[in-house]
């Protein structure tokens, strides 16, 4: 995908690769979505996000 191809798009990441990533790793990937011009990037909620949010819960 190039900057032209991502402009105005919403990028959703999914599948076995997405499920195996850490929550902070997913954040890094979402930040890179902006580099291809995407409006936003998203991952589905999964176990890694639950662990991250539970750990940092106050």
PyMOL Python script that loads the backbone (N, CA, C, O; Angstrom):
from pymol import cmd

cmd.read_pdbstr("""\
ATOM      1  N   UNK A   1       0.844  -1.162   0.000  1.00  0.00           N
ATOM      2  CA  UNK A   1       0.000   0.000   0.000  1.00  0.00           C
ATOM      3  C   UNK A   1       0.897   1.236   0.000  1.00  0.00           C
ATOM      4  O   UNK A   1       1.909   1.283   0.699  1.00  0.00           O
ATOM      5  N   UNK A   2       0.521   2.210  -0.775  1.00  0.00           N
ATOM      6  CA  UNK A   2       1.280   3.456  -0.831  1.00  0.00           C
ATOM      7  C   UNK A   2       0.493   4.567  -0.151  1.00  0.00           C
ATOM      8  O   UNK A   2      -0.652   4.369   0.254  1.00  0.00           O
ATOM      9  N   UNK A   3       1.101   5.715  -0.031  1.00  0.00           N
ATOM     10  CA  UNK A   3       0.397   6.852   0.566  1.00  0.00           C
ATOM     11  C   UNK A   3      -0.872   7.146  -0.226  1.00  0.00           C
ATOM     12  O   UNK A   3      -1.924   7.401   0.361  1.00  0.00           O
ATOM     13  N   UNK A   4      -0.783   7.114  -1.536  1.00  0.00           N
ATOM     14  CA  UNK A   4      -1.957   7.377  -2.365  1.00  0.00           C
ATOM     15  C   UNK A   4      -3.044   6.332  -2.128  1.00  0.00           C
ATOM     16  O   UNK A   4      -4.227   6.671  -2.090  1.00  0.00           O
ATOM     17  N   UNK A   5      -2.666   5.090  -1.972  1.00  0.00           N
ATOM     18  CA  UNK A   5      -3.635   4.012  -1.781  1.00  0.00           C
ATOM     19  C   UNK A   5      -4.300   4.013  -0.419  1.00  0.00           C
ATOM     20  O   UNK A   5      -5.399   3.478  -0.272  1.00  0.00           O
ATOM     21  N   UNK A   6      -3.656   4.603   0.583  1.00  0.00           N
ATOM     22  CA  UNK A   6      -4.226   4.605   1.921  1.00  0.00           C
ATOM     23  C   UNK A   6      -4.999   5.854   2.273  1.00  0.00           C
ATOM     24  O   UNK A   6      -5.671   5.890   3.304  1.00  0.00           O
ATOM     25  N   UNK A   7      -4.922   6.881   1.443  1.00  0.00           N
ATOM     26  CA  UNK A   7      -5.545   8.156   1.766  1.00  0.00           C
ATOM     27  C   UNK A   7      -7.050   7.996   1.951  1.00  0.00           C
ATOM     28  O   UNK A   7      -7.758   7.503   1.073  1.00  0.00           O
ATOM     29  N   UNK A   8      -7.515   8.429   3.123  1.00  0.00           N
ATOM     30  CA  UNK A   8      -8.941   8.384   3.431  1.00  0.00           C
ATOM     31  C   UNK A   8      -9.464   7.011   3.812  1.00  0.00           C
ATOM     32  O   UNK A   8     -10.657   6.865   4.075  1.00  0.00           O
ATOM     33  N   UNK A   9      -8.609   6.008   3.848  1.00  0.00           N
ATOM     34  CA  UNK A   9      -9.046   4.646   4.141  1.00  0.00           C
ATOM     35  C   UNK A   9      -9.047   4.364   5.641  1.00  0.00           C
ATOM     36  O   UNK A   9      -8.353   5.026   6.414  1.00  0.00           O
ATOM     37  N   UNK A  10      -9.826   3.384   6.031  1.00  0.00           N
ATOM     38  CA  UNK A  10      -9.779   2.833   7.378  1.00  0.00           C
ATOM     39  C   UNK A  10      -9.158   1.449   7.216  1.00  0.00           C
ATOM     40  O   UNK A  10      -9.674   0.609   6.478  1.00  0.00           O
ATOM     41  N   UNK A  11      -8.052   1.221   7.911  1.00  0.00           N
ATOM     42  CA  UNK A  11      -7.342  -0.051   7.784  1.00  0.00           C
ATOM     43  C   UNK A  11      -7.651  -0.904   9.009  1.00  0.00           C
ATOM     44  O   UNK A  11      -7.427  -0.479  10.143  1.00  0.00           O
ATOM     45  N   UNK A  12      -8.165  -2.106   8.776  1.00  0.00           N
ATOM     46  CA  UNK A  12      -8.445  -3.049   9.863  1.00  0.00           C
ATOM     47  C   UNK A  12      -7.481  -4.224   9.731  1.00  0.00           C
ATOM     48  O   UNK A  12      -7.369  -4.833   8.667  1.00  0.00           O
ATOM     49  N   UNK A  13      -6.796  -4.528  10.810  1.00  0.00           N
ATOM     50  CA  UNK A  13      -5.857  -5.650  10.839  1.00  0.00           C
ATOM     51  C   UNK A  13      -6.520  -6.809  11.559  1.00  0.00           C
ATOM     52  O   UNK A  13      -7.164  -6.618  12.590  1.00  0.00           O
ATOM     53  N   UNK A  14      -6.364  -8.020  11.015  1.00  0.00           N
ATOM     54  CA  UNK A  14      -6.996  -9.188  11.631  1.00  0.00           C
ATOM     55  C   UNK A  14      -6.251 -10.447  11.228  1.00  0.00           C
ATOM     56  O   UNK A  14      -5.369 -10.411  10.370  1.00  0.00           O
ATOM     57  N   UNK A  15      -6.606 -11.544  11.844  1.00  0.00           N
ATOM     58  CA  UNK A  15      -6.016 -12.832  11.512  1.00  0.00           C
ATOM     59  C   UNK A  15      -5.032 -13.308  12.559  1.00  0.00           C
ATOM     60  O   UNK A  15      -4.859 -12.684  13.606  1.00  0.00           O
ATOM     61  N   UNK A  16      -4.394 -14.422  12.259  1.00  0.00           N
ATOM     62  CA  UNK A  16      -3.475 -15.064  13.209  1.00  0.00           C
ATOM     63  C   UNK A  16      -2.306 -14.150  13.582  1.00  0.00           C
ATOM     64  O   UNK A  16      -1.881 -14.133  14.737  1.00  0.00           O
ATOM     65  N   UNK A  17      -1.793 -13.406  12.632  1.00  0.00           N
ATOM     66  CA  UNK A  17      -0.684 -12.491  12.920  1.00  0.00           C
ATOM     67  C   UNK A  17      -1.099 -11.401  13.890  1.00  0.00           C
ATOM     68  O   UNK A  17      -0.364 -11.078  14.824  1.00  0.00           O
ATOM     69  N   UNK A  18      -2.271 -10.840  13.668  1.00  0.00           N
ATOM     70  CA  UNK A  18      -2.776  -9.786  14.554  1.00  0.00           C
ATOM     71  C   UNK A  18      -3.029 -10.330  15.954  1.00  0.00           C
ATOM     72  O   UNK A  18      -2.760  -9.647  16.943  1.00  0.00           O
ATOM     73  N   UNK A  19      -3.537 -11.537  16.046  1.00  0.00           N
ATOM     74  CA  UNK A  19      -3.844 -12.143  17.343  1.00  0.00           C
ATOM     75  C   UNK A  19      -2.587 -12.472  18.140  1.00  0.00           C
ATOM     76  O   UNK A  19      -2.643 -12.572  19.365  1.00  0.00           O
ATOM     77  N   UNK A  20      -1.465 -12.639  17.466  1.00  0.00           N
ATOM     78  CA  UNK A  20      -0.236 -13.016  18.159  1.00  0.00           C
ATOM     79  C   UNK A  20       0.583 -11.803  18.615  1.00  0.00           C
ATOM     80  O   UNK A  20       1.601 -11.969  19.286  1.00  0.00           O
ATOM     81  N   UNK A  21       0.154 -10.597  18.262  1.00  0.00           N
ATOM     82  CA  UNK A  21       0.900  -9.385  18.610  1.00  0.00           C
ATOM     83  C   UNK A  21       0.516  -8.872  19.995  1.00  0.00           C
ATOM     84  O   UNK A  21      -0.590  -9.108  20.481  1.00  0.00           O
ATOM     85  N   UNK A  22       1.463  -8.163  20.617  1.00  0.00           N
ATOM     86  CA  UNK A  22       1.167  -7.511  21.894  1.00  0.00           C
ATOM     87  C   UNK A  22       0.305  -6.279  21.645  1.00  0.00           C
ATOM     88  O   UNK A  22       0.219  -5.787  20.520  1.00  0.00           O
ATOM     89  N   UNK A  23      -0.325  -5.792  22.693  1.00  0.00           N
ATOM     90  CA  UNK A  23      -1.152  -4.594  22.579  1.00  0.00           C
ATOM     91  C   UNK A  23      -0.313  -3.390  22.148  1.00  0.00           C
ATOM     92  O   UNK A  23      -0.742  -2.611  21.297  1.00  0.00           O
ATOM     93  N   UNK A  24       0.865  -3.234  22.722  1.00  0.00           N
ATOM     94  CA  UNK A  24       1.710  -2.102  22.350  1.00  0.00           C
ATOM     95  C   UNK A  24       2.234  -2.238  20.915  1.00  0.00           C
ATOM     96  O   UNK A  24       2.424  -1.235  20.227  1.00  0.00           O
ATOM     97  N   UNK A  25       2.463  -3.461  20.470  1.00  0.00           N
ATOM     98  CA  UNK A  25       2.858  -3.689  19.084  1.00  0.00           C
ATOM     99  C   UNK A  25       1.757  -3.273  18.123  1.00  0.00           C
ATOM    100  O   UNK A  25       2.027  -2.726  17.054  1.00  0.00           O
ATOM    101  N   UNK A  26       0.522  -3.534  18.507  1.00  0.00           N
ATOM    102  CA  UNK A  26      -0.619  -3.119  17.680  1.00  0.00           C
ATOM    103  C   UNK A  26      -0.695  -1.595  17.606  1.00  0.00           C
ATOM    104  O   UNK A  26      -1.029  -1.036  16.561  1.00  0.00           O
ATOM    105  N   UNK A  27      -0.389  -0.934  18.703  1.00  0.00           N
ATOM    106  CA  UNK A  27      -0.370   0.526  18.699  1.00  0.00           C
ATOM    107  C   UNK A  27       0.657   1.069  17.725  1.00  0.00           C
ATOM    108  O   UNK A  27       0.413   2.054  17.028  1.00  0.00           O
ATOM    109  N   UNK A  28       1.805   0.416  17.685  1.00  0.00           N
ATOM    110  CA  UNK A  28       2.858   0.831  16.747  1.00  0.00           C
ATOM    111  C   UNK A  28       2.393   0.675  15.305  1.00  0.00           C
ATOM    112  O   UNK A  28       2.610   1.564  14.482  1.00  0.00           O
ATOM    113  N   UNK A  29       1.759  -0.441  15.000  1.00  0.00           N
ATOM    114  CA  UNK A  29       1.248  -0.685  13.649  1.00  0.00           C
ATOM    115  C   UNK A  29       0.192   0.355  13.280  1.00  0.00           C
ATOM    116  O   UNK A  29       0.181   0.860  12.157  1.00  0.00           O
ATOM    117  N   UNK A  30      -0.699   0.676  14.227  1.00  0.00           N
ATOM    118  CA  UNK A  30      -1.730   1.685  13.956  1.00  0.00           C
ATOM    119  C   UNK A  30      -1.112   3.043  13.666  1.00  0.00           C
ATOM    120  O   UNK A  30      -1.604   3.772  12.805  1.00  0.00           O
ATOM    121  N   UNK A  31      -0.052   3.392  14.364  1.00  0.00           N
ATOM    122  CA  UNK A  31       0.636   4.661  14.088  1.00  0.00           C
ATOM    123  C   UNK A  31       1.198   4.675  12.674  1.00  0.00           C
ATOM    124  O   UNK A  31       1.218   5.722  12.027  1.00  0.00           O
ATOM    125  N   UNK A  32       1.652   3.530  12.192  1.00  0.00           N
ATOM    126  CA  UNK A  32       2.194   3.467  10.840  1.00  0.00           C
ATOM    127  C   UNK A  32       1.107   3.614   9.788  1.00  0.00           C
ATOM    128  O   UNK A  32       1.398   3.967   8.645  1.00  0.00           O
ATOM    129  N   UNK A  33      -0.149   3.349  10.158  1.00  0.00           N
ATOM    130  CA  UNK A  33      -1.248   3.554   9.219  1.00  0.00           C
ATOM    131  C   UNK A  33      -1.324   4.998   8.747  1.00  0.00           C
ATOM    132  O   UNK A  33      -1.656   5.266   7.593  1.00  0.00           O
ATOM    133  N   UNK A  34      -1.014   5.921   9.642  1.00  0.00           N
ATOM    134  CA  UNK A  34      -1.031   7.342   9.273  1.00  0.00           C
ATOM    135  C   UNK A  34       0.012   7.640   8.199  1.00  0.00           C
ATOM    136  O   UNK A  34      -0.162   8.560   7.400  1.00  0.00           O
ATOM    137  N   UNK A  35       1.073   6.880   8.180  1.00  0.00           N
ATOM    138  CA  UNK A  35       2.128   7.101   7.192  1.00  0.00           C
ATOM    139  C   UNK A  35       1.691   6.747   5.778  1.00  0.00           C
ATOM    140  O   UNK A  35       2.278   7.230   4.809  1.00  0.00           O
ATOM    141  N   UNK A  36       0.670   5.911   5.651  1.00  0.00           N
ATOM    142  CA  UNK A  36       0.131   5.603   4.323  1.00  0.00           C
ATOM    143  C   UNK A  36      -1.127   6.419   4.047  1.00  0.00           C
ATOM    144  O   UNK A  36      -1.830   6.170   3.068  1.00  0.00           O
ATOM    145  N   UNK A  37      -1.410   7.394   4.912  1.00  0.00           N
ATOM    146  CA  UNK A  37      -2.519   8.304   4.682  1.00  0.00           C
ATOM    147  C   UNK A  37      -3.859   7.843   5.215  1.00  0.00           C
ATOM    148  O   UNK A  37      -4.874   8.486   4.945  1.00  0.00           O
ATOM    149  N   UNK A  38      -3.900   6.754   5.963  1.00  0.00           N
ATOM    150  CA  UNK A  38      -5.169   6.234   6.468  1.00  0.00           C
ATOM    151  C   UNK A  38      -5.817   7.206   7.449  1.00  0.00           C
ATOM    152  O   UNK A  38      -5.130   7.894   8.205  1.00  0.00           O
ATOM    153  N   UNK A  39      -7.138   7.251   7.427  1.00  0.00           N
ATOM    154  CA  UNK A  39      -7.887   8.052   8.385  1.00  0.00           C
ATOM    155  C   UNK A  39      -7.733   7.458   9.773  1.00  0.00           C
ATOM    156  O   UNK A  39      -7.545   8.184  10.750  1.00  0.00           O
ATOM    157  N   UNK A  40      -7.813   6.148   9.859  1.00  0.00           N
ATOM    158  CA  UNK A  40      -7.626   5.443  11.128  1.00  0.00           C
ATOM    159  C   UNK A  40      -7.238   4.002  10.850  1.00  0.00           C
ATOM    160  O   UNK A  40      -7.427   3.495   9.744  1.00  0.00           O
ATOM    161  N   UNK A  41      -6.693   3.351  11.865  1.00  0.00           N
ATOM    162  CA  UNK A  41      -6.356   1.925  11.805  1.00  0.00           C
ATOM    163  C   UNK A  41      -6.938   1.268  13.045  1.00  0.00           C
ATOM    164  O   UNK A  41      -7.053   1.904  14.093  1.00  0.00           O
ATOM    165  N   UNK A  42      -7.303   0.012  12.930  1.00  0.00           N
ATOM    166  CA  UNK A  42      -7.914  -0.658  14.067  1.00  0.00           C
ATOM    167  C   UNK A  42      -7.585  -2.149  14.099  1.00  0.00           C
ATOM    168  O   UNK A  42      -7.383  -2.787  13.066  1.00  0.00           O
ATOM    169  N   UNK A  43      -7.539  -2.671  15.305  1.00  0.00           N
ATOM    170  CA  UNK A  43      -7.449  -4.109  15.555  1.00  0.00           C
ATOM    171  C   UNK A  43      -8.686  -4.499  16.360  1.00  0.00           C
ATOM    172  O   UNK A  43      -9.211  -3.678  17.113  1.00  0.00           O
ATOM    173  N   UNK A  44      -9.148  -5.708  16.218  1.00  0.00           N
ATOM    174  CA  UNK A  44     -10.242  -6.187  17.050  1.00  0.00           C
ATOM    175  C   UNK A  44      -9.772  -6.403  18.479  1.00  0.00           C
ATOM    176  O   UNK A  44      -8.590  -6.645  18.724  1.00  0.00           O
ATOM    177  N   UNK A  45     -10.700  -6.314  19.417  1.00  0.00           N
ATOM    178  CA  UNK A  45     -10.390  -6.551  20.833  1.00  0.00           C
ATOM    179  C   UNK A  45     -10.073  -8.032  21.017  1.00  0.00           C
ATOM    180  O   UNK A  45     -10.804  -8.895  20.532  1.00  0.00           O
ATOM    181  N   UNK A  46      -8.970  -8.322  21.726  1.00  0.00           N
ATOM    182  CA  UNK A  46      -8.603  -9.711  21.959  1.00  0.00           C
ATOM    183  C   UNK A  46      -7.920  -9.871  23.319  1.00  0.00           C
ATOM    184  O   UNK A  46      -7.897  -8.937  24.120  1.00  0.00           O
ATOM    185  N   UNK A  47      -7.368 -11.054  23.573  1.00  0.00           N
ATOM    186  CA  UNK A  47      -6.756 -11.364  24.869  1.00  0.00           C
ATOM    187  C   UNK A  47      -5.585 -10.440  25.209  1.00  0.00           C
ATOM    188  O   UNK A  47      -5.423 -10.065  26.370  1.00  0.00           O
ATOM    189  N   UNK A  48      -4.769 -10.069  24.227  1.00  0.00           N
ATOM    190  CA  UNK A  48      -3.616  -9.213  24.527  1.00  0.00           C
ATOM    191  C   UNK A  48      -4.080  -7.834  24.999  1.00  0.00           C
ATOM    192  O   UNK A  48      -3.454  -7.238  25.876  1.00  0.00           O
ATOM    193  N   UNK A  49      -5.157  -7.332  24.431  1.00  0.00           N
ATOM    194  CA  UNK A  49      -5.679  -6.041  24.869  1.00  0.00           C
ATOM    195  C   UNK A  49      -6.287  -6.147  26.261  1.00  0.00           C
ATOM    196  O   UNK A  49      -6.142  -5.241  27.083  1.00  0.00           O
ATOM    197  N   UNK A  50      -6.961  -7.249  26.517  1.00  0.00           N
ATOM    198  CA  UNK A  50      -7.538  -7.446  27.855  1.00  0.00           C
ATOM    199  C   UNK A  50      -6.438  -7.509  28.917  1.00  0.00           C
ATOM    200  O   UNK A  50      -6.566  -6.901  29.979  1.00  0.00           O
ATOM    201  N   UNK A  51      -5.358  -8.243  28.634  1.00  0.00           N
ATOM    202  CA  UNK A  51      -4.246  -8.322  29.584  1.00  0.00           C
ATOM    203  C   UNK A  51      -3.631  -6.948  29.817  1.00  0.00           C
ATOM    204  O   UNK A  51      -3.326  -6.596  30.957  1.00  0.00           O
ATOM    205  N   UNK A  52      -3.446  -6.175  28.766  1.00  0.00           N
ATOM    206  CA  UNK A  52      -2.851  -4.845  28.873  1.00  0.00           C
ATOM    207  C   UNK A  52      -3.741  -3.935  29.721  1.00  0.00           C
ATOM    208  O   UNK A  52      -3.259  -3.262  30.631  1.00  0.00           O
ATOM    209  N   UNK A  53      -5.020  -3.920  29.423  1.00  0.00           N
ATOM    210  CA  UNK A  53      -5.936  -3.034  30.137  1.00  0.00           C
ATOM    211  C   UNK A  53      -6.127  -3.462  31.593  1.00  0.00           C
ATOM    212  O   UNK A  53      -6.287  -2.613  32.470  1.00  0.00           O
ATOM    213  N   UNK A  54      -6.112  -4.750  31.853  1.00  0.00           N
ATOM    214  CA  UNK A  54      -6.244  -5.255  33.213  1.00  0.00           C
ATOM    215  C   UNK A  54      -5.007  -4.910  34.023  1.00  0.00           C
ATOM    216  O   UNK A  54      -5.117  -4.546  35.194  1.00  0.00           O
ATOM    217  N   UNK A  55      -3.827  -5.018  33.415  1.00  0.00           N
ATOM    218  CA  UNK A  55      -2.563  -4.738  34.109  1.00  0.00           C
ATOM    219  C   UNK A  55      -2.485  -3.272  34.517  1.00  0.00           C
ATOM    220  O   UNK A  55      -2.013  -2.954  35.608  1.00  0.00           O
ATOM    221  N   UNK A  56      -2.948  -2.374  33.640  1.00  0.00           N
ATOM    222  CA  UNK A  56      -2.840  -0.948  33.895  1.00  0.00           C
ATOM    223  C   UNK A  56      -4.077  -0.352  34.542  1.00  0.00           C
ATOM    224  O   UNK A  56      -4.175   0.866  34.688  1.00  0.00           O
ATOM    225  N   UNK A  57      -5.009  -1.184  34.927  1.00  0.00           N
ATOM    226  CA  UNK A  57      -6.232  -0.706  35.572  1.00  0.00           C
ATOM    227  C   UNK A  57      -5.895  -0.120  36.950  1.00  0.00           C
ATOM    228  O   UNK A  57      -5.093  -0.694  37.686  1.00  0.00           O
ATOM    229  N   UNK A  58      -6.498   1.005  37.294  1.00  0.00           N
ATOM    230  CA  UNK A  58      -6.226   1.636  38.588  1.00  0.00           C
ATOM    231  C   UNK A  58      -7.419   1.568  39.498  1.00  0.00           C
ATOM    232  O   UNK A  58      -7.362   2.052  40.628  1.00  0.00           O
TER     233      UNK A  58
END
""", "prot")
cmd.dss("prot")
cmd.show_as("cartoon", "prot")
cmd.util.cbc("prot")
cmd.orient("prot")
